[in-house]
Amino acid sequence: MQFDIITLFPDFFSASLQVGLLGKALARNIARVNCINPRDFATDKHRRVDDEPYGGGVGMVLKPEPIFAAVESIPPLPRREVILLTPQGERMHQGLFRELAANYDQLVLICGHYEGIDERVMQLVTREVSLGDFVLTGGEIPALALINGVVRLRPGTVGKEESLKAESFEDGLLDYPHYTRPAEFRGMRVPDVLLSGNHGEIDRWRREQQLRRTRSRRPDLLAELSSDAIGAEPDEGEIRSR
């Protein structure tokens, strides 16, 4: 899978793309990342990529010519999406990452800056994506989050792909609590059920914990699920007894 990032700050990605699972995935060519600086396509001697907005107002706006030239310089692959990282876009979620990982060979990521981007650039864009309902100094942080979320779903990135199926949001619920050795630490014990070896009871406990956490922390997720997807919810007394 190929990621082509249109960014004024290519160095932002240098270290982040070399560490952890993401770095290993890129080293094994599970994905490729190419940074393109629109400043390289500016036509004036000062290499300007921004200008004052028509109609007045504060801030500067990214010019269309360098962005168009940068995107058009990238050889297109058959299944390509051109994504603008913007607070006005669809918020990132696990379903979006799954869709992009499964259905596309190439993601072109346009990182905005300054007050905004010339509206005519939208003629290039096939999707707008946001990291959340807040404003950052540029699109590089959202772009890195999107790359991380998509690449980790590509075959070969995660050693045990089965682990991807038991994560937060994969079935619409938050993840269950995790424990490892020692069995007791500063008076805090691992729940007995996890030490029992009874995998049926462990699975049931984990599902109960998912429901409890989701109901407590993200009730909006439960509201989006059907009763069949949720199953029979245990009452609070039953959960506390386990």
PyMOL commands that set and color helices and strands:
alter all, ss='L'
color gray80, all
select helices_A, chain A and resi 10-13+16-18+20-27+38-41+64-72+94-103+119-123+140-151+161-166+192-195+199-217+219-224+227-230+236-240
alter helices_A, ss='H'
color red, helices_A
select strands_A, chain A and resi 2-6+32-36+50-51+61-62+80-91+106-111+116-117+127-130+184-185+188-189
alter strands_A, ss='S'
color yellow, strands_A
deselect
rebuild
show_as cartoon
